[in-house]
Amino acid sequence: MSDTSRTEEAKFWSDIGGWVTPASKFMELERELNRSNEMFRKLNIHSLDLTDRIRRLEELVEIGGRMADIGQKIVHQGGEDMYWIRKLEEELTEWTTAKEAKP
């Protein structure tokens, strides 16, 4: 089996030059290649967008975990509430700043 089966199917014998494949077949294949390349480019861009979104979600999960830890300390640490409340505010400020910086 040939790796260029469609081109092989389109060729014909010419007394002038031997086996010939019409330009129209090459043009058809080139159009198909261009469409495939465009689809690949769009999928690649979409993939990069999804990768960026996943990374941002992972960061949010990490920040959420840190905020939950601080919240637990506020509940269980009598007398040091203001320290932990300030710590939680810092985390929220960091998260808000990071969120606003990203599209």
N, C-alpha and C positions, 0 to 999 in steps of 0.2 A: 504494500500500500504506500502510496506517495504522500509526502507531507504537504504537497501542493495539489491535492486532488481536484479542486475546482478549476484551477488553471489548466491542469491536464485535460479535464473534460472539455474545456473551451477551445483547445488547440485544434488546428486542422492542417492538412498537408497542402503546401503551396509549391507548384513547380518552380517558382522563382526563388524561394528562399528556404524550402524544407518546411519543418514544423513551425507554425506561426500561431500566436495567441492574439486575438483582437485586443486593441487598446481599450475597448469598452469593458472588457472583463477586468483589466487592471484598474480602470477607473472605478468600477463597482467595488472591487476589493479595497481600494484606497478609501472610498467613502465609508465603507464598513469599519475599516481600521480607525478612521477619524472619529466616528461615532463611539467606538469602543474606548478610544483614548479619552474622549470627553466624559464618558460615563465613569471611567476610572478616576479622572481628575476630581469629579464631583464627589465620588465615594471617598476619596482620599481626604478631601476637605471636610466632609461630614465626619469621617473617622477622627480627624484631629480635633474637631469641635467636641465630639463625644468624650475623647480622652481628656480634654481640658475640663469638661463638666464633671467627669468622674473624679479628677484630681481635686476640684473645688469641693465636691461633696465629701470626699475623704477628709479634707481639712475641716469642714464643718462638723463632721462626726467627731473628730479629735477635739475640737474646741468645745463641742457639746459635752463630751466626756469629762473634760477638765472642769467645765462649769458645774456639772453634776457632782463631781468630787468636792468642789468648793461648797456647793449647796449642802452636801452631807456634813461637812465640817462646821458650817454655820449652825446646823441643827444640833450637832453633838458637842460643840465646843462652847461651853458657857463662859462668859466673860471676855471672849475674844471675837465677839460677833462683828464689831466694826471693822476689824482687820480683814476678816473673810468677806464681808460685804464689799469693802473697797477692792479686794482681789477679784471678786466676781464682776464688779463694775469695770475693772481694767480688762478682763477677758472679753466682756461685752463690747467695750470700746475697740479692742483689737479686732474682734470679729466684724463689727460694723465698718471699720476702716478698710479691712480686707475685702469685704463684700462690695463696698462702694468703688474700690479701685479696679474691680473686675467687671467686664461687660456682661 
